[in-house]
Amino acid sequence: MECRRFLLLLLALLPLVASNLIVYPSANGAPKSNKFQIFVTQNGQRHESFVYMSSSQHRTHDASHVRGGRTMSWTSFAFTGAKVTVEVHTPRDFQHCIVRPKHYGINCRHAGSKIAKFDVPSNTKMMSVEFDYDYGSYTGHDITDKLMVFADPPETHKPNKNDNHVLYYDVGVHNLNGQKDIGAKTEVYLAPGAFVKGGFITSQGHGVKIYGRGVLDNRDYKWHDNRFSWATINMDKGHQHTVEGITISDSCFYFIRALSDHNTISNVKMVGAWIYNNDGVSTGDNGVLYADNVHVSRCVVWQAQNGAVFQTGWWTGRDMHNVRVTDVDIIHTDWCTFKGGDMSNCQISNNDAVFDHAGDTKNLDIADIEFRNIRVEGTCPRIINWK
């Protein structure tokens, strides 16, 4: 009997592999959504996929610009091979639903009372699932309860948890009490089902790889918490860093800051950006395009209440060369919802635009810049702001 109990516990902590579908485990104490329940099916095998949730309510105590009563739920799974059918159970019934980005060509269908289904044909998809009772900025409002579904590629490498060069976070809730200095370690691994409260910072000259399928979360830290330097993940020191596969939620500052060079960031999900300075990936002060030799591709962006999607100016001078931005889907721009007015009379800030060059930048040295296949969905009050 004791052996059987041990086996059941072990199975509960391992990723569930059904056909070529990998359903991640979840940690006891991880924040579970009370808005949505999700099942995934491949080749007739159906399994529940844990749905996390981040709420804006606690951030209303940090700053007056935060709108309370909002949530973002998300789930992740991995697969190869045959399509995966995603089944979403919603808190209210609906007639119509949408999967964004629309260019994925994924059709969402009503499949019963409070049930939506859609088929995901291949992995590496970052999707928003939206329902007609809460269409949000599509109708001039923000979506109250957001839902993201992430279809990952399977992991290609998992480190040995006993390797002295690796900070290994297994299934479970881990509290770092702030931002952990990676020091001499070369890898940080967040296993599927790891829920890590805190952040990481590089302090030495070597490259560091931060990867896995776990979650790095800041909900327990106040806005601009002094235990963090600029971002949940700060890679200003060193070079040739990699961040891959993880989810970062409810950041207390920027999500990732990387003033170092030759870095690669891929398949990273950033959710719960409730507050100002929740910049995504910063290579300068507060925009992704403040450096030379930057290549950005295959991103899905939900632009929240403040700031630009792509920003090229803020300080008095700016040099920028060899920048490529391709295949980016901007599925929402929520500026007007939070700043008053409608799309024809929106009280947006100077830095609210898809392509923005605001601030005090007067001296420019910009060359060899390419934007290609940038898709903006819904209504957007300002595409370009150069002044």
C-alpha positions as CSV (number, residue, x, y, z in Angstrom):
1,M,0.0,0.0,0.0
2,E,2.8,2.4,0.9
3,C,4.5,1.7,-2.4
4,R,1.3,2.3,-4.3
5,R,0.8,5.7,-2.6
6,F,4.4,6.7,-3.5
7,L,3.8,5.7,-7.1
8,L,0.6,7.8,-7.3
9,L,2.4,10.8,-5.9
10,L,5.3,10.4,-8.3
11,L,2.9,10.2,-11.3
12,A,1.1,13.4,-10.1
13,L,4.4,15.3,-10.1
14,L,5.5,14.2,-13.6
15,P,4.3,15.8,-16.9
16,L,1.5,13.7,-18.4
17,V,2.4,12.4,-21.9
18,A,-0.6,11.3,-23.9
19,S,0.2,10.4,-27.5
20,N,2.4,13.3,-28.5
21,L,0.6,15.7,-26.0
22,I,2.4,16.8,-22.9
23,V,0.2,18.2,-20.1
24,Y,2.2,19.9,-17.4
25,P,1.8,19.2,-13.7
26,S,0.8,22.0,-11.2
27,A,2.1,22.8,-7.8
28,N,0.0,22.8,-4.6
29,G,-0.6,26.4,-3.8
30,A,-0.2,27.7,-7.4
31,P,-3.0,30.3,-8.2
32,K,-5.7,28.4,-10.0
33,S,-8.2,30.3,-12.2
34,N,-11.8,30.5,-10.9
35,K,-12.9,31.8,-14.3
36,F,-12.0,29.0,-16.8
37,Q,-11.4,25.3,-16.9
38,I,-9.6,23.8,-19.9
39,F,-9.3,20.3,-21.4
40,V,-7.0,19.2,-24.2
41,T,-7.5,16.2,-26.5
42,Q,-5.2,14.5,-29.0
43,N,-6.0,11.3,-30.8
44,G,-9.0,10.7,-28.5
45,Q,-7.1,11.1,-25.2
46,R,-8.6,14.0,-23.1
47,H,-6.8,15.6,-20.1
48,E,-7.3,18.7,-18.0
49,S,-4.7,21.4,-18.4
50,F,-4.2,23.5,-15.3
51,V,-5.3,27.1,-15.7
52,Y,-3.3,29.8,-13.7
53,M,-4.7,33.2,-12.9
54,S,-3.3,36.7,-12.2
55,S,-5.5,39.5,-10.8
56,S,-5.1,43.2,-11.1
57,Q,-6.9,43.9,-7.8
58,H,-3.9,43.8,-5.5
59,R,-2.0,46.3,-7.8
60,T,-4.7,48.9,-7.0
61,H,-3.0,49.4,-3.7
62,D,0.3,50.2,-5.5
63,A,-0.9,52.9,-7.9
64,S,-4.0,54.8,-8.7
65,H,-3.8,54.1,-12.5
66,V,-4.4,50.4,-12.0
67,R,-8.0,49.3,-12.8
68,G,-9.2,46.6,-10.4
69,G,-11.5,43.7,-11.0
70,R,-9.5,42.4,-14.0
71,T,-8.0,38.9,-14.4
72,M,-5.8,37.1,-16.8
73,S,-6.0,33.3,-16.9
74,W,-3.6,31.1,-18.9
75,T,-2.7,27.5,-19.6
76,S,0.2,25.9,-21.3
77,F,0.8,22.5,-22.8
78,A,3.2,21.0,-25.4
79,F,2.6,18.7,-28.4
80,T,3.8,17.4,-31.7
81,G,2.0,15.5,-34.4
82,A,-1.8,15.5,-34.7
83,K,-3.9,18.5,-33.9
84,V,-4.9,19.2,-30.3
85,T,-8.5,20.2,-29.6
86,V,-8.8,22.7,-26.8
87,E,-12.1,22.7,-24.8
88,V,-12.8,25.8,-22.7
89,H,-15.5,25.9,-20.0
90,T,-16.5,29.5,-19.3
91,P,-18.3,31.2,-16.4
92,R,-21.2,32.4,-18.7
93,D,-22.8,31.1,-21.9
94,F,-22.1,32.8,-25.2
95,Q,-22.9,32.6,-28.9
96,H,-19.6,33.5,-30.5
97,C,-16.0,33.3,-29.6
98,I,-12.7,34.3,-31.2
99,V,-9.2,33.0,-31.2
100,R,-6.5,35.7,-31.8
101,P,-4.2,36.3,-33.6
102,K,-6.7,35.9,-36.4
103,H,-4.0,35.1,-38.9
104,Y,-3.6,31.7,-37.2
105,G,-6.8,30.9,-38.9
106,I,-8.2,29.0,-35.9
107,N,-11.9,28.8,-35.7
108,C,-13.5,28.9,-32.2
109,R,-16.9,27.3,-32.0
110,H,-19.7,27.0,-29.4
111,A,-19.8,23.4,-28.4
112,G,-22.5,23.3,-25.7
113,S,-23.6,25.4,-22.8
114,K,-20.6,27.4,-21.5
115,I,-18.3,25.3,-23.7
116,A,-16.0,26.5,-26.5
117,K,-13.8,24.3,-28.7
118,F,-11.0,25.0,-31.2
119,D,-8.3,22.9,-32.9
120,V,-4.7,23.9,-32.7
121,P,-2.9,22.4,-35.8
122,S,0.7,22.9,-34.6
123,N,2.7,24.1,-31.7
124,T,4.4,27.4,-30.9
125,K,1.1,29.3,-30.8
126,M,0.3,32.0,-28.3
127,M,-3.5,32.6,-28.4
128,S,-6.1,34.8,-26.8
129,V,-9.6,33.2,-26.5
130,E,-12.4,35.8,-26.3
131,F,-16.2,35.5,-25.8
132,D,-19.0,37.8,-27.0
133,Y,-20.1,38.5,-23.4
134,D,-16.6,40.1,-22.8
135,Y,-15.2,41.2,-26.2
136,G,-13.5,44.2,-24.6
137,S,-11.6,46.7,-26.7
138,Y,-13.2,45.3,-29.8
139,T,-16.3,47.1,-28.6
140,G,-14.6,50.1,-26.9
141,H,-13.9,48.5,-23.5
142,D,-11.2,46.3,-22.0
143,I,-11.7,42.6,-21.5
144,T,-12.5,42.0,-17.9
145,D,-11.4,38.3,-17.7
146,K,-8.7,37.5,-20.2
147,L,-7.7,34.0,-21.3
148,M,-4.5,33.0,-22.9
149,V,-3.7,29.5,-24.3
150,F,0.0,28.7,-25.0
151,A,0.9,25.7,-27.2
152,D,4.6,25.0,-26.6
153,P,7.0,22.9,-28.5
154,P,8.3,20.0,-26.4
155,E,11.5,20.7,-24.4
156,T,14.7,19.6,-26.1
157,H,16.9,19.5,-23.0
158,K,16.4,19.0,-19.2
159,P,19.4,19.4,-16.9
160,N,20.5,17.1,-14.2
161,K,19.0,18.5,-11.0
162,N,22.2,17.5,-9.2
163,D,24.5,19.5,-11.5
164,N,26.4,22.1,-9.4
165,H,26.2,24.6,-12.3
166,V,22.4,24.6,-12.4
167,L,19.8,26.3,-10.2
168,Y,17.0,23.7,-10.5
169,Y,13.4,24.5,-9.5
170,D,11.2,21.4,-9.5
171,V,7.4,21.1,-9.3
172,G,6.3,23.2,-6.4
173,V,6.0,26.7,-5.0
174,H,9.4,28.4,-4.4
175,N,9.8,31.7,-2.6
176,L,13.1,33.5,-3.4
177,N,12.3,36.5,-1.2
178,G,13.3,38.9,-3.9
179,Q,15.7,38.7,-6.8
180,K,18.3,36.0,-6.7
181,D,21.8,36.6,-7.9
182,I,22.7,33.8,-10.2
183,G,26.3,34.2,-9.4
184,A,28.6,31.5,-10.9
185,K,25.8,29.3,-12.0
186,T,25.4,28.9,-15.8
187,E,21.8,27.6,-15.9
188,V,18.5,28.3,-14.2
189,Y,15.8,25.7,-14.9
190,L,12.1,26.0,-14.1
191,A,10.6,22.6,-14.5
192,P,7.0,22.2,-15.7
193,G,4.9,22.9,-12.6
194,A,7.5,25.0,-10.9
195,F,5.9,28.3,-9.5
196,V,8.8,30.5,-8.5
197,K,8.1,33.7,-6.6
198,G,10.9,36.2,-7.2
199,G,13.4,37.0,-10.0
200,F,17.0,36.6,-11.2
201,I,19.9,38.9,-11.9
202,T,23.2,38.2,-13.5
203,S,26.3,39.5,-11.8
204,Q,29.3,37.9,-13.6
205,G,30.7,38.0,-17.1
206,H,29.6,34.6,-18.4
207,G,26.4,33.7,-20.2
208,V,23.4,32.3,-18.4
209,K,20.5,30.2,-19.7
210,I,17.1,30.6,-17.9
211,Y,14.7,28.1,-19.3
212,G,12.0,25.5,-18.8
213,R,8.2,25.5,-18.7
214,G,7.6,26.8,-15.2
215,V,6.3,30.2,-14.0
216,L,8.3,33.1,-12.5
217,D,5.9,35.3,-10.6
218,N,6.0,38.7,-8.8
219,R,2.5,39.0,-7.3
220,D,3.9,39.1,-3.8
221,Y,6.1,42.1,-4.5
222,K,5.1,45.7,-4.5
223,W,5.5,47.9,-7.6
224,H,9.2,48.9,-7.9
225,D,10.1,46.6,-5.0
226,N,13.6,47.6,-3.9
227,R,14.7,44.0,-3.8
228,F,14.6,44.0,-7.6
229,S,16.9,45.8,-10.0
230,W,14.8,47.1,-12.9
231,A,13.2,43.9,-13.9
232,T,12.0,40.4,-12.9
233,I,15.0,39.1,-14.9
234,N,17.9,41.5,-15.1
235,M,20.7,40.4,-17.6
236,D,22.6,43.7,-17.8
237,K,25.9,42.0,-16.8
238,G,27.5,39.2,-18.8
239,H,26.7,38.4,-22.4
240,Q,25.2,35.6,-24.6
241,H,22.3,35.0,-22.2
242,T,19.3,32.9,-23.2
243,V,15.7,32.9,-21.8
244,E,13.5,30.2,-23.2
245,G,10.1,28.7,-22.6
246,I,9.1,30.1,-19.2
247,T,6.1,32.2,-18.3
248,I,6.7,35.5,-16.3
249,S,3.6,36.8,-14.5
250,D,2.6,40.0,-12.7
251,S,6.0,41.7,-12.8
252,C,6.7,44.4,-10.3
253,F,8.9,46.3,-12.8
254,Y,10.0,45.4,-16.3
255,F,9.6,41.8,-17.2
256,I,13.1,41.4,-18.7
257,R,16.0,43.9,-19.0
258,A,19.0,43.1,-21.0
259,L,21.6,45.8,-21.6
260,S,24.2,43.1,-22.4
261,D,24.8,41.8,-25.9
262,H,24.3,38.7,-28.0
263,N,21.2,37.5,-26.0
264,T,18.4,35.2,-27.2
265,I,14.9,35.3,-25.9
266,S,12.4,32.9,-27.3
267,N,9.0,31.4,-26.5
268,V,8.7,33.4,-23.4
269,K,5.2,34.3,-22.2
270,M,4.6,37.5,-20.2
271,V,1.2,37.9,-18.6
272,G,-0.5,40.1,-16.0
273,A,1.0,43.4,-17.0
274,W,-1.2,45.5,-14.7
275,I,1.0,48.5,-13.9
276,Y,3.2,51.2,-15.5
277,N,6.8,50.1,-16.3
278,N,5.6,46.6,-17.1
279,D,7.8,46.8,-20.2
280,G,8.2,43.4,-21.9
281,V,11.8,43.0,-23.1
282,S,13.9,46.1,-22.6
283,T,17.3,46.7,-24.2
284,G,17.5,50.3,-23.1
285,D,15.3,52.4,-20.8
286,N,11.8,51.3,-21.7
287,G,11.5,49.9,-25.2
288,V,12.7,47.0,-27.2
289,L,14.3,49.0,-30.0
290,Y,17.0,51.0,-28.2
291,A,20.0,49.1,-29.5
292,D,21.9,48.0,-32.6
293,N,21.5,44.5,-34.1
294,V,18.1,43.7,-32.7
295,H,16.0,41.0,-34.4
296,V,12.4,40.6,-33.2
297,S,10.1,38.0,-34.9
298,R,7.0,35.9,-34.3
299,C,5.6,37.9,-31.3
300,V,2.0,38.2,-30.1
301,V,1.4,41.5,-28.3
302,W,-1.5,42.7,-26.2
303,Q,-0.8,46.3,-25.6
304,A,-2.2,47.4,-22.2
305,Q,-3.1,50.8,-20.9
306,N,0.2,52.7,-21.3
307,G,3.2,52.9,-23.6
308,A,4.2,52.0,-27.1
309,V,4.6,48.6,-28.8
310,F,7.8,49.6,-30.5
311,Q,9.6,52.6,-29.1
312,T,12.7,54.2,-30.7
313,G,13.1,57.4,-28.6
314,W,13.0,58.8,-25.1
315,W,16.3,60.3,-24.1
316,T,18.0,63.2,-25.9
317,G,20.0,61.1,-28.4
318,R,19.5,57.7,-30.0
319,D,21.7,55.5,-32.2
320,M,20.0,52.5,-33.8
321,H,21.2,50.3,-36.6
322,N,20.4,46.9,-38.1
323,V,17.0,46.3,-36.6
324,R,14.6,43.7,-38.0
325,V,11.0,43.4,-36.7
326,T,9.0,40.8,-38.6
327,D,5.8,38.8,-38.2
328,V,4.3,40.5,-35.1
329,D,0.6,40.3,-34.2
330,I,-0.8,43.2,-32.1
331,I,-4.1,41.7,-30.9
332,H,-5.3,44.6,-28.7
333,T,-4.5,48.2,-27.9
334,D,-6.2,49.2,-24.7
335,W,-5.1,52.9,-24.3
336,C,-8.5,54.5,-24.9
337,T,-10.3,52.2,-22.5
338,F,-8.1,53.4,-19.6
339,K,-7.5,57.1,-20.6
340,G,-11.0,58.3,-21.5
341,G,-12.7,59.2,-24.7
342,D,-13.6,57.0,-27.6
343,M,-11.5,56.1,-30.7
344,S,-12.2,59.5,-32.2
345,N,-11.4,61.5,-29.1
346,C,-9.0,59.4,-27.1
347,Q,-6.9,61.1,-24.4
348,I,-3.8,59.1,-25.1
349,S,-0.3,59.9,-23.9
350,N,2.6,61.0,-26.1
351,N,4.1,57.5,-26.0
352,D,0.9,55.6,-26.9
353,A,1.3,54.3,-30.4
354,V,2.3,51.1,-32.2
355,F,5.5,52.8,-33.6
356,D,6.5,55.6,-31.2
357,H,9.3,58.1,-31.1
358,A,8.4,60.2,-28.1
359,G,10.3,61.8,-25.2
360,D,13.2,64.3,-25.7
361,T,15.1,62.6,-28.5
362,K,16.3,65.2,-30.9
363,N,19.6,63.7,-32.2
364,L,19.1,60.6,-34.2
365,D,21.5,58.2,-36.0
366,I,19.1,55.6,-37.4
367,A,19.9,53.3,-40.3
368,D,19.0,49.9,-41.8
369,I,15.6,49.5,-40.0
370,E,13.0,47.1,-41.3
371,F,9.4,46.5,-40.1
372,R,7.6,43.7,-42.0
373,N,4.4,41.8,-41.6
374,I,3.1,43.8,-38.6
375,R,-0.6,43.0,-38.1
376,V,-2.8,45.2,-35.9
377,E,-6.3,43.8,-35.0
378,G,-9.4,45.6,-33.8
379,T,-9.5,49.4,-33.4
380,C,-6.3,51.3,-32.8
381,P,-6.2,55.1,-32.2
382,R,-2.6,55.7,-33.4
383,I,-0.3,53.6,-35.4
384,I,2.7,55.9,-35.8
385,N,3.8,58.8,-33.5
386,W,7.0,60.5,-34.5
387,K,7.6,64.0,-33.3
